[in-house]
Amino acid sequence: MSKPKFTFKLVLLGDQAVGKTSLVLRFVNHTFSEHYISTIGADFLIKDLELLGAPIRLMIWDLGGQEQWEGVRARYMQGSDGVILVFDVSRKQNIEYYIFNWIKEIKEFIGEKAPLIIVGNKMDLKPQIDLSKTEKFIKDLNYPYVETSAKTGDRVEGMFQRITAGIVVDKAEYIKRIKGLEDTDISDIFTKIRERT
């Protein structure tokens, strides 16, 4: 792969032990560990990929979900180009409350412009929430939703590609607004993504 032309900052958010680190490790290193180690503040990994032939670098920030790391999260969330909000489908919880709380934090520290995808992780385990109601709720909020398993790798790659495509579209629209209708490398990618969807 050629040298990345575009670099984007992506953050993963969600409560402790929902599988954020496992999703990142599955995507970046193609690995999974059964041993849980809580993220202390923030972890950082880089992944180079191609999206429709364009070399892209993702700077992926895995942010600790515990309340004590809220101040750290706030600093690392700033300047994010995209957000992955993760919850655990095998954890019994009020999913509406969970999502609203995290979206409130996202809007406060990142704003409303950055693309956001909501991910129900741990699909290899028995769901403890109503998946169809959850999907409808998220769809009504107008956010994309994906169910994944970091353990099996199911839909992990596609989910990261989807949020990356969302970031590219967002950046291309921004560039087109600023520069008028001038074509740029990123707007060419934007056009290809639009043609595929």
C-alpha positions in Angstrom: 0.0 0.0 0.0 1.3 3.5 -0.8 1.9 6.2 1.8 -1.4 7.3 3.3 -2.7 10.6 1.8 -5.3 11.2 4.5 -5.1 10.8 8.3 -8.2 10.7 10.4 -8.7 10.6 14.2 -11.3 8.0 15.3 -12.4 7.5 19.0 -14.1 4.5 20.5 -16.4 5.3 23.4 -18.6 3.2 25.8 -18.8 1.8 29.3 -16.0 -0.3 30.8 -15.8 -3.9 29.5 -18.0 -3.5 26.4 -15.2 -4.7 24.1 -13.8 -1.4 22.7 -10.2 -2.6 23.1 -11.1 -6.0 21.7 -12.7 -4.4 18.6 -9.6 -2.3 18.0 -7.2 -5.2 18.4 -9.3 -7.4 16.1 -9.3 -4.7 13.5 -5.6 -3.6 13.7 -3.8 -6.9 14.7 -6.4 -9.5 13.8 -6.2 -10.9 17.4 -8.5 -11.5 20.3 -7.8 -12.2 24.0 -10.1 -13.7 26.6 -8.2 -11.9 29.3 -9.8 -8.5 30.3 -7.5 -5.6 31.0 -9.2 -2.3 31.7 -8.0 0.6 29.6 -6.2 3.2 31.9 -7.3 6.5 30.5 -6.6 6.0 26.8 -4.8 3.7 24.3 -3.7 4.5 20.8 -3.2 2.4 17.7 -2.6 3.2 14.0 -4.2 1.4 11.1 -3.4 2.0 7.5 -6.0 0.9 5.0 -7.3 1.6 1.5 -10.8 2.9 0.9 -11.7 2.6 -2.8 -8.1 2.7 -3.7 -7.2 5.7 -1.5 -4.6 5.1 1.2 -5.9 6.3 4.6 -4.4 6.3 8.1 -6.6 5.9 11.1 -5.4 7.1 14.4 -7.6 5.1 16.7 -8.1 6.2 20.3 -9.6 3.6 22.7 -10.8 5.7 25.6 -11.5 4.3 29.1 -15.2 4.1 29.9 -15.0 4.5 33.6 -16.4 7.7 35.2 -13.0 8.5 36.6 -11.6 9.0 33.1 -14.2 11.5 32.0 -11.7 14.4 32.1 -9.1 12.4 30.1 -11.8 11.4 27.6 -12.8 15.0 27.1 -9.3 16.0 26.1 -8.8 13.0 23.7 -12.2 13.4 22.2 -11.5 16.9 20.9 -10.6 17.1 17.2 -12.1 13.7 16.5 -13.1 13.0 12.9 -15.4 10.1 13.8 -16.8 8.2 16.7 -17.7 4.6 17.4 -20.0 4.2 20.4 -20.0 0.6 21.7 -22.3 -1.3 24.0 -22.5 -4.9 25.1 -25.5 -6.8 23.9 -25.0 -9.5 26.6 -25.4 -6.9 29.4 -28.9 -6.3 30.7 -29.4 -2.5 30.7 -31.6 0.4 29.7 -30.1 0.9 26.2 -31.9 4.1 25.5 -30.5 5.7 28.7 -27.0 4.4 27.9 -27.0 5.8 24.4 -28.5 9.2 25.4 -25.8 9.6 28.1 -23.0 8.9 25.7 -24.4 11.0 22.9 -24.7 13.9 25.4 -21.0 13.5 26.2 -20.1 13.2 22.5 -22.0 16.4 21.6 -20.4 18.3 24.5 -16.8 17.4 23.6 -16.9 16.7 19.9 -20.0 18.4 18.6 -22.7 17.1 16.3 -20.8 17.1 13.0 -18.4 14.1 13.4 -19.8 10.9 11.9 -21.0 8.4 14.6 -21.7 4.7 14.4 -23.3 2.8 17.2 -22.1 -0.8 17.7 -23.7 -3.6 19.6 -20.7 -5.9 20.5 -20.4 -9.4 21.8 -22.9 -11.0 19.5 -21.2 -14.3 20.1 -22.9 -14.3 23.5 -26.6 -14.5 24.3 -28.2 -11.0 24.0 -29.8 -9.6 27.1 -31.5 -6.8 25.3 -34.2 -6.7 22.7 -32.1 -6.4 19.5 -35.0 -5.4 17.2 -36.2 -2.6 19.6 -32.6 -1.4 20.0 -32.1 -1.3 16.2 -35.3 0.6 15.7 -34.5 3.1 18.5 -31.0 3.8 17.0 -32.5 4.0 13.5 -35.1 6.6 14.8 -32.1 8.6 16.1 -30.7 8.5 12.6 -27.4 6.8 13.4 -26.0 3.8 11.7 -26.0 0.6 13.7 -23.9 -2.5 13.5 -23.8 -5.7 15.6 -20.3 -7.2 15.9 -18.3 -9.8 17.7 -14.7 -8.9 18.5 -14.2 -12.6 19.5 -15.2 -14.1 16.1 -14.4 -11.0 14.1 -17.9 -10.9 12.6 -18.6 -7.5 11.0 -15.7 -5.8 12.7 -13.8 -4.9 9.5 -16.9 -3.8 7.7 -17.9 -1.6 10.7 -14.5 0.2 10.7 -14.7 0.6 6.9 -18.2 2.1 7.2 -17.2 4.7 9.8 -14.1 5.5 7.7 -16.3 6.0 4.6 -18.6 8.3 6.7 -15.5 10.4 7.7 -14.4 10.6 4.1 -17.8 11.7 3.0 -18.0 14.3 5.8 -14.6 15.7 5.0 -15.3 15.8 1.2 -18.6 17.7 1.8 -16.7 20.2 4.1 -14.0 20.7 1.4 -16.6 21.2 -1.3 -18.4 23.8 0.8 -15.2 25.7 1.4 -13.7 25.4 -2.1 -17.0 25.4 -4.0 -17.3 22.6 -6.5 -13.6 22.2 -7.1 -12.5 18.6 -7.3 -9.9 17.3 -4.9 -8.5 13.9 -4.2 -10.8 13.4 -1.3 -13.9 14.6 -3.3 -13.0 12.0 -5.9 -13.3 9.3 -3.1 -16.5 10.9 -2.0 -18.0 10.6 -5.4 -17.0 6.9 -5.6 -18.6 6.2 -2.2 -21.8 8.0 -3.2 -21.9 5.9 -6.4 -21.7 2.7 -4.4 -24.4 3.5 -1.9 
